[in-house]
Amino acid sequence: MEAGELVPLEIVLDLIKEAMLKAVAKGSKGFLIDGYPREVKQGEQFECEIQEAKSVIFFDVPEDILVQRLMHRAKTRYMVTVRI
């Protein structure tokens, strides 16, 4: 991970599970998980170990728009937003 590699699937799933359990304890009734799963294996493991997804939102975005968004994200990656 320190070398910029992807985090192993098991660690990601454990982190998601922990965050979801904490949110449920505080009264959350649903979740929107952005950018996960990235591959079928992750989705299958999520449904096996946590719960079957009740809904999925798929955004079909043209490639040029995706490139624009990624470039913008790269520029603002370390920017901090403070709301008062």
N, C-alpha and C positions, 0 to 999 in steps of 0.2 A: 504494500500500500504506500509506503514511503517513497517508492520509486515511481509513483504515478500510475501504478497498475490498478486494475479494477478490484473492488472489494469482493471477496468470495461470496457466493450466493447465500451460504448459510448465515454469514454475519449480517448481510442485508436483511434477510428474512427475520432474524432475531431482533434487529433494531426496529423493524416495522411492527412486529408483534408486540414488543415492549411499549412502543409509543401508542399503539391502538388500545392495549389493556389499560394504560394510564388514562387515556381519553375516555374510555368507557366508564371507568371508575368515577370520572368527573361528570358523567351524564351524556356524553356524546352518543348520537344515534346513527351516525354514518361517517364515511370517510371519502375523501378525494385524494388519491395517491398519484401525484404527477410524475411521469417518467418511469413508472414501474407497472408491470413488468416490461423488461426490454426484450425478452425472448420467451418463447413458449415454455421452456423448462421452468423459468421463474414463475410463470402463471400457474403452472401445474403444481409446483411445490407450495405456492401460496394457498391454493384451494385445498390441497391435501392437509397442510399443517395448521391453517388458520380458519378459513371459511370460503365457501364458494362465493364468487363475486355475484352480486344481485344485478348490477348494471355496469356497463362499460361505455365510456365516451371515446369515440375515435374521431380525431380531427384529420380530415384529408386536405392537406395544405400543399399548394404547388411548391416545387423544389426551390424556385427563386425566392419565395417568401421565407422558407426555412433558412436559407443561407443568410438572408437579411437579419432574421431573428438571432441566429447564432453569432453573427458578426457584432450585433448590438450587445448581446449577452457577454461576449468576450471583452468589449469595451467597458462594460459596467460591472464586471464580475466582482471587483473588490470595493465597489461603491457602497456606502452605508446610507440608508434613508432613515431620517429621524422624523417622526410625526409628533407634533405637539398638540 
